[in-house]
Amino acid sequence: MDELLEQFLIEGRDLVAEANVALGVLADDPANARAIDSAFRATHTLKGSVGLFDMAPAERILHAAEDLLARARKAGTGLEIGDVPRLVATIDQVDRWIDALERSGALGADAAEVAERLLGNAPEQDAQPAAEAVPEDTASPWLLELQARHPDVLADSAAPLTAFRYAPDGDAFFRGEDPLALVATVPGLEALDLLPAGGAWPSPDDFEPFQCVMLIEGLSTAPAEALALAFRMVPGQVTLLPVEIDLPTTDAEESEGAFTAAATTVLRVEAHRVDRLADTVGELVVATNALALLAERADAVDTPLALGIRAAQADLERAVDAAARAVSAVRLVSLAPALRRLPRLVREIAASLGKQIAFTVTGAQSEVDKQIADGLFEPLLHLIRNAIDHGIEDAAARAAAGKPEAGSLTLAIAREAGDILVSLSDDGGGIDRARIRATAIARGLVSPEAADALSDAGILALIFAPGFSTAAAVTGVSGRGVGMDAVQAAIDRLRGRIEIDSLVGRGTRFTLRLPANAITTRLLVIEVAHDFYAVPFDQIAETVRVSGERLVPLGTGTACVLRERTVPVLSLAELLGSADSGTLPAKLLVTRAGGEPVALRVDGFHERMDAMVRPPSGLLAGMPLVGGTTVMGDGSVMLVLDMAELVA
């Protein structure tokens, strides 16, 4: 992808998000001056950015939006009724076009028609001819005068120079532009001249403080491409020309020093290279674990050697931990880009269902591992669809319940210890547990006897069962029996957990608990029928040892009482196709199935370790109960069990 286009996609989406935040404030307070200023700046900058690409329809509708906001700023009376929805529609459409530009390199055949439709609802705008580039050559008079004013710069320069001439529009100040601040961002600036645009500065009596009358010329060691990027928001007001000079010969050391001084502090690296670096850290963890085995063998022949190996292992562990933290920091990305489409999707889903939704996002700038950021959008979209369709009532039902006409939907992201908490709350009708139970029985997802034994949490967890749906008809939003099971599958892939809190008539909150670190996984090694397996710590509620008398028959199985709750006990050996050893006291690994605790009987608990878990591939990809593999210190491969599938 072209570097300039890639930069635009990043900045364009940030500007869309900034405009959406401001418009969210204006929806409640159309006269909020700070929000109008923020929306104006974002729209103006976005208009300048799209002007660099083949996005004329986007530039037109953004120009109309900019004019509307500019009039509101000048009048000081705020926006009128209908202005905010018009602006929201404009930003949403630009957001779609940015996605289209990334996918196919074009806006689509109907872009001009869509723009006309949006402009047809917009107020009439003053026609302003687009700025045209004025062709100039290297013998341009202004360039010759600039060189004459700075002979020392030309003589001392160790790199080619680029000359620029920036003629700000007379109304630049009214549009919130700051020409001097913009010029301050020019890289490699060597000379700068501030000149009167009309050839002479106006007299103090004739000076108009709100009229921009300056002309800025300068010299830079940066190439023309870099200067074009710096002036990308005002392309029609800048002329760039190369300066031909004789470069002195320098030795290797001087050249290296000049390169280092000009190097940028930001390094853009392709994602797959960072992923490869993370894999290498995982391999270092395996190598570190191998030293522990060597130390055990050395104990039998040379104790001092064993002590030396353990000391080396401790040093290597510290270095690997530091490397893992550094790579984890590199993989951290803001959640904002992953969430930027949600406000628009909420509006579209709500409009299709005839509902009004006030959507609020907090903590969107939280940084998470790239794998979490990439995988979070899908489950959130399904949860939002569910909340708007099933959770939040229509206007008549809300009025009857004494609620505001517009439903409230809040997405909150926060960090808690080593986890990322993502909470989606609504003020809808809540989840009717009796209806959930009846629907699950009717669809054959659970027997009436099993449903009677479920706790409230277990009943709520039934909504994640494949094929579960309470929708009476299939619509464009729901009713096909998919969605919530996809949420559970996506959260499982991210090694997370999901919890539900709901009060009938008050609303529902879904809380996703996701690991902050996706490079290594904390594992517990267990023994089952003389074989060894690993279990992720985030799938373990607790481990306990119980005496034989605490295991009691229950129906066709076995149970025990843990923390004043009756918990079913399953034999992990039998689930894996082996014979249970029946040793006492029993060692139990407690996990959860559908929100309910389930105990698995094992033969022993062994070491805990941090390791990289690779997804199953080849023959293992088709094996049930296997969540992945990890390499041990002696080079052997250990299976990592999927507790959710084991007890499903």
Secondary structure, 3 states (H helix, E strand, C coil): CCHHHHHHHHHHHHHHHHHHHHHHHHHHCCCCHHHHHHHHHHHHHHHHHHCCCCCHHHHHHHHHHHHHHHHHHHHCCCCCCCHHHHHHHHHHHHHHHHHHHHHHCCCCCCHHHHHHHHHHCCCCCCCCCCCCCCCCCCCCHHHHHHHHHCHHHHHHCCCCEEEEEECCCCCCCCCCCCHHHHHCCCCCEEEEEEEECCCCCCCCCCCCCCCCCEEEEEEECCCHHHHHHHCCCCHHHEEEEEECCCCCCCCHHHHHHHHHHHCCCCCCCCHHHHHHHHHHHHHHHHHHHHHHHHHHHHHCCCHHHHHHHHHHHHHHHHHHHHHHHHHHHHHEEECHHHHCCHHHHHHHHHHHHCCCEEEEEECCCCEEEHHHHHHHHHHHHHHHHHHHHHHCCCHHHHHHCCCCCCEEEEEEEEEECCEEEEEEEECCCCCCHHHHHHHHHHCCCCCHHHHHHCCHHHHHHHHHCCCCCCCCCCCCCCCCCCCHHHHHHHHHHCCCEEEEEEECCCEEEEEEEEECCCCCEEEEEEEECCEEEEEEHHHCCEEEEECHHHCEEECCEEEEEECCEEEEEEEHHHHCCCCCCCCCCEEEEEEEECCEEEEEEECEEEEEEEECCECCCHHHHHCCCEEEEEECCCCCEEEEECHHHHCC
